[in-house]
Amino acid sequence: MSPAIKTITGIVLIMLAFMLALSLTAWPMLVGAALLAALVLGCYLRAPVAYNLEGDQLTVRFRLGRKVFAPVSRCSLLAERPPLGVRLWGNGGLFAATGIFWNKLYGVYRAYITSARYTDYVLVETPTRKILISPENPGKFVGAWKS
């Protein structure tokens, strides 16, 4: 996990602890703390933990569940930082950045990344989708797809 994602996660966890502490004296604060705790748990369970390319199929594994994309038609490292995008739906940094995003270069794309460094990103393309992932060793990941 990159420092940026660790920072965002840390801030949210500190907020949760603060809200729980406040709920000891102001019990209605417990409702907000419970909602934030549910959000944190959901983001934790849906953060990517592994990426697997078998044949022409990409599988993104989460702590709870998985998402499969097929057929993979292209897999490449990013040569430069992608342009800023807009999050249409998803999580923008709590344990990971996941969801549906848009930018001028890729259009609408999905991201399942645990790093804020673009040099860690791999762009996986299917005939209908673009998926941005951040495997542990991007060069090896792309090399495995090419072979």
Sequence and secondary structure as in RCSB ss.txt:
>XXXX:A:sequence
MSPAIKTITGIVLIMLAFMLALSLTAWPMLVGAALLAALVLGCYLRAPVAYNLEGDQLTVRFRLGRKVFAPVSRC
SLLAERPPLGVRLWGNGGLFAATGIFWNKLYGVYRAYITSARYTDYVLVETPTRKILISPENPGKFVGAWKS
>XXXX:A:secstr
  HHHHHHHHHHHHHHHHHHHHTTT TTHHHHHHHHHHHHHHHHHTSEEEEEEETTEEEEEESS EEEE    EE
EE SS     EEEEEEESSSSEEEEEEETTTEEEEEEES S GGG EEEE SS EEEE  SSHHHHHHHHH 
